[in-house]
Amino acid sequence: MGTTPVQYMMDARITLAKKLLATSSLSVKQIGLQCGFSNPSYFISIFRRIEEMTPNQFRLAYRFE
């Protein structure tokens, strides 16, 4: 598949987070917890590294509700 199991899981978590950010009113902290991140700061850091924007910036740019 060309990716490590850890990277595959991280990609799956971030994909779910993006869906929740765009379609729900849950807080960033709640979304991070639902996606398997026990530390909100770590979730925000990983999200920013992968998406090149914070979860709040993503929510503002891609909000569907």
C-alpha positions in Angstrom: 0.0 0.0 0.0 3.0 2.3 0.2 2.4 3.5 3.8 3.1 2.3 7.3 0.3 1.1 9.6 0.9 4.1 11.8 0.6 6.5 8.9 -2.5 4.7 7.7 -4.2 5.1 11.1 -3.2 8.7 11.3 -4.6 9.4 7.9 -7.9 7.7 8.8 -8.1 9.7 12.0 -7.5 13.0 10.2 -10.0 12.1 7.5 -12.6 11.5 10.2 -11.7 14.7 11.9 -12.1 16.7 8.7 -15.6 15.2 8.2 -16.6 16.1 11.7 -15.1 19.6 11.5 -17.1 20.3 8.3 -20.4 18.7 9.3 -20.8 19.0 13.1 -20.9 21.6 15.8 -18.6 19.5 18.1 -15.7 21.4 19.6 -12.2 20.8 18.4 -11.4 19.0 21.7 -14.4 16.7 21.3 -13.5 15.9 17.7 -9.9 15.1 18.7 -11.1 12.8 21.4 -13.6 11.0 19.0 -10.8 10.5 16.5 -8.5 8.9 19.1 -6.3 11.8 20.3 -6.2 12.0 24.0 -4.4 15.4 24.0 -6.1 18.3 22.1 -2.7 20.1 21.6 -1.3 17.0 19.9 -4.4 16.7 17.7 -4.1 20.3 16.6 -0.3 19.9 16.0 -0.8 16.7 13.9 -3.7 18.2 12.0 -1.7 21.4 11.2 1.3 19.3 10.0 -0.9 17.2 7.6 -3.4 19.8 6.4 -1.2 22.9 6.7 -4.0 24.7 8.7 -5.4 24.4 12.1 -8.7 22.6 12.7 -10.5 25.9 13.3 -9.1 27.3 10.0 -10.3 24.1 8.3 -13.8 24.4 9.8 -14.1 28.0 8.6 -13.0 27.1 5.1 -15.0 24.0 4.6 -18.1 24.3 6.8 -21.1 22.5 5.2 -23.8 23.2 7.9 
